[in-house]
Amino acid sequence: MTSLSSAGSGGPATKFMRALLGEEPPGELVLWLSSRSGRKQSVWTNLSEFHKHITTEECDVYFSVCPQSWPLAKAEYERREAAKPVGEGVCASKEPDQRFIRGFAVTAISMPAVWVDIDCMGGKHASNDLPTQEEARAFLNDMCLPPSAIVHSGGGLHAYWFLDSPIEIIGVESRDSASTLITGFQAWVRRHFLEHGWTLDSTADLARVLRLPGTLNHKSGDPAPVTLKLCNADVRYSVAEVPTHQVQGGMSRTGQSEIDENVTGEGIGGDADLDLIVHECAWVKHCRDDAAILPEPEWYTVLSIQGRCAGGEQAAHEWSKAHPGYVAEETGEKLRRAVSSAGPRTCRNIEEMLGSAFCKECVHRGQIKSPIVLGRKDGLPASRKRVEEVIEQLGAGEVDVAYEPQTLDAADVVRFKDSALHARLTTAIRSSSVLIGEWTDARKTRRFSRRAAASEARRATSTMPRIERGERQLRDVFDDARRALASFNRVDPRYFVFGGALVRVVAEKAGAAIRTVTSDYFYGELSRVADWVVPHEDGDHDSKPDRDASVDIVERPPESLPVLHGISRVPFFDTSGRLVRVDGYDDSTGVYVDARELGIINVPASPTSDDVQTAIAVVENEILFDVRFGGESDRAHYYGALLTPIVRHLFTGLTPLHVFESPTPGSGRGLLASIVGILATGRLPNVQTIAKDDDEMRKRVTSELASGNDLHVLDNLSEKQVLDSPVLASVLTAPYWTDRILGHTRMLQLENGGLWILTANNPRLSVEISRRSVHVRIDPGTDQPWLRKGFRHADLPGWVLAHRARVIEVLLTIVKSWIVAGQPAGKETLGSYDPWARTLGGILAHADITGFLVDRQRAFEVNDDDRMTWRPFIAAWWERHGGARVRSAELVELCDKKGFLGGVLGDGSARSQQTRMGNELRQRDGRSYDGLRIVVVLPTSGSRGCEYRVERNRPDTDGRVSG
């Protein structure tokens, strides 16, 4: 990455960071880089090196205010992955990758300053509750605590107050102290902001990242510089000097308006009783009584509650008239906005944002979410009011009031929520002429009839099946639950069987994803697929779902559920040649299609040869224009990689490992792999590295296959490493992969038919991997390819992403032409991959793309590390000893003289090398190298161990060569 000059070792970034952190800050500094193409990553670095990682103007750069500890962050990441619900931890086996982790609040180890992030009016921030740039600067200048540094973020201001001694965070107590300090300080600033009618976001978490001066802000279109307006390293404060405002219950996550999530913003009006709310909520009463001097933030907040009450609009105007700035039109507009934008403000928000002292003594504190609850007819305040009235009427001799439905309902509410008031009511009943037993029976009858009426009303309008619990055999309950699930899932499938497990397909930011369903999750879903009841003499009583039924369905998924074979993010052709392009589950292939980002795809019904050549020209002139392949075979194999995701379901079988290789770093092999990923998935591929041991490699393979995706990229094999992974060799030839997902005891049998890609410089492959591979070699013809300029597309991945639909169309056109021509099979074969070879070979031959698999043997020999290592030794052995028997000691002596097999024999003692030589030869018994075959001569009685010889392969009578 190229560093910005202004962020270099002498720029404002370095000046600011050294002033903030000192010369030798503890832990690591974390940079968060967000490119315009959508790529995001973290860089864990130190103060002396951080400027080297700051990218060019194409990237937004943030830094961690509090230094982090990578060992702690790694452990926290693993803890969070392990704590995920069963089925959500498919990726838990991945090794934590610093590029995608930017730290956590619990892994911060130092806090060098307190800070605020001030949004200013203008650009994207058009709200009238924000200060202008000038107002914000004036506010900071007038503070009793002048800031040590001010950074113009390109849209607002970041202000810092350096501590004279950074808070060292070494445990829970010190972390809580640091968190309390920054939270309280921002609450103090926010309280003063509110006096001006401004809002201030909460940015008080210890993992906070803020913009780095000397970089650029791309959020508002044209890049805006992030500038250092003030930096005075000598202005520092002790913890005792930092003012704070204590906030009960902690800060809101966003620091913005928190709402009652259970009540959505709708039209003005409702059935809540505003008088009850005023009676029960001291803050709302204050808003009514002090309306003449009420600040705008409190006025706007109380409107969100008034507007949902009966007569609320009239009350809003009546209260507001007391204020000297009252304007009817403005009040009406504010009321509509307060009601339509979100639900009523919550008690927590009122206390935090407005610093309300009324909340501290509230008898409802912690029991309700919003003051609006206090005005509901079936709520506790309304029931209390009714009971108080009834007690007074009973004392006056009005007996009939005790039997009224409203009284019986209110008595049931206070019975559980206000036992003292319920006791007073009971005493009043006993003191009257009402028979307590008769009254109690009336309450029961009322309660039962209320339940029965509610149940009957639901049944009358419900379209869901009804499942009875109670005195029934569990198998009958289970069967009912299975039928209900099948009915629920039939119209718009959301539950599937994948690898033998119950899964759901969920929409995530990166697209559709497969998530294993747990019994705990599915327990809640059972309430959505059926009405659960318990039969009773007075009618059906509503019931919770049967938890055992949830476990039974998850452990033994119903056969009626559709089987899921994977997810495709591109349209594709099935075995009949049909183009599958409709989003959602495709019954015939069992694939869930999620290609909505592509929009409408137009493929000719019968493409002409001109259509095909035009399609190829798009690929050649836009994607491959600046690519130098090693040969025509490499180009053909790359076309095969581009086409495989859309022809994967045209044949039955596996695909070989596609090795994207080059002679030197920076040649573009990773770029070409990313293009395949963008076309196949709509985003840069999720890459894995080659694990150091087979157990870890097995976990990574299982994680990849469990994702249901058809593309798997193994990135950047080390030039020093010989790829000899039995796990990878197995998955490349196994139609099904059986393993246990981390955290589960159930074995999954996962289908394995996707495209596997490996990127490497001059890869060294074992014979087992090499024979399962095809190669795409890039040769830029220069020793410093990363210095090349003048490309047709400076940002090729960005261009492909922007024109993805067009490129997919041309690839589909190439395949469609072959299908219309009768799907002529190619002549090429490739061991375990003949269906793939015949399909891709036929498509490419039909499109006049030559070279497919023509130099397969050359690539095999060049990349087969075993042959490259052993061939010269076997030739020297034959030249020295011919077909004579020899012992391992003689062969070790030959290696010492000629310099063969150094990496195989090691640098141990002569005896150790002889033992290794014998073991290696026994593993290669019968293997041929350039017509010479190794033969192990087993010991006979009285002999001193094995002997070895080489012999020429002998020709058969038909001219073939055999052993």
Secondary structure, 3 states (H helix, E strand, C coil): CCCCHHHCCCCHHHHHHHHHHCCCCCCEEEEEEEECCCCEEEEEECCCCHHHHCCCCCEEEEEECCCECHHHHHHHHHHHHHHCCCCCCCCCCCCCCHHHCCCCHHHECEEEEEEEEEECCECCECCCCCCCHHHHHHHHHHCCCCCCEEEECCCEEEEEEEEEEEEECCCHHHHHHHHHHHHHHHHHHHHHHHHCCCCCCCCCCCCCEEECCCCEECCCCCCEECEEEEECCCCEECHHHCCCCCCCCCCCCCCCCCECCCCCCCCCCCCECHHHHHHHCHHHHHHHHCHHHCCHHHHHHHHHHHCCECCHHHHHHHHHCCCCCCCHHHHHHHHHHHHHCCCCECHHHHHHHHCCCHHHHCCCCCCCCCHHHHHCCCCHHHHHHHHHHHHHHHHCCCCHHHHCHHHHHHHHHHHHHCHHHHHHHHHHHHHCCCCHHHHHHHHHHHHHHHHHHHHHHHHHHCCCCEEECCCCCHHHHHHHHHHHHHHHHHCCCCEEEECCEEEEEEEECCEEEEEECCHHHHHHHHHHHCEEEECCCCCCEECCCCHHHHHHHHHCCCCCCCECCEEECCCEECCCCCEECCCEEECCCCEEECCHHHCCCCCCCCCCHHHHHHHHHHHHHHHCCCCCECCHHHHHHHHHHHHHHHHCCCCCCCCCEEEEEECCCCCCHHHHHHHHHHHHHCCCCCEECCCCCHHHHHHHHHHHHHCCCCEEEEEEECCCCEECCHHHHHHCCCCEEEEECCCCCCEEEEECCCEEEEEEECCEECHHHHCCEEEEEECCCCCCHHHCCCCCCCCHHHHHHHCHHHHHHHHHHHHHHHHHCCCCCCCCCCHHHHHHHHHHHHHHHHCCCCCCCCCHHHHHHHHEHHHHHHHHHHHHHHHHHCCCCECHHHHHHHHHHHCCCHHHHCCCCHHHHHHHHHHHHHHCCCCEECCEEEEEECCCCCCCCCEEEEEECEECCCCCEEC
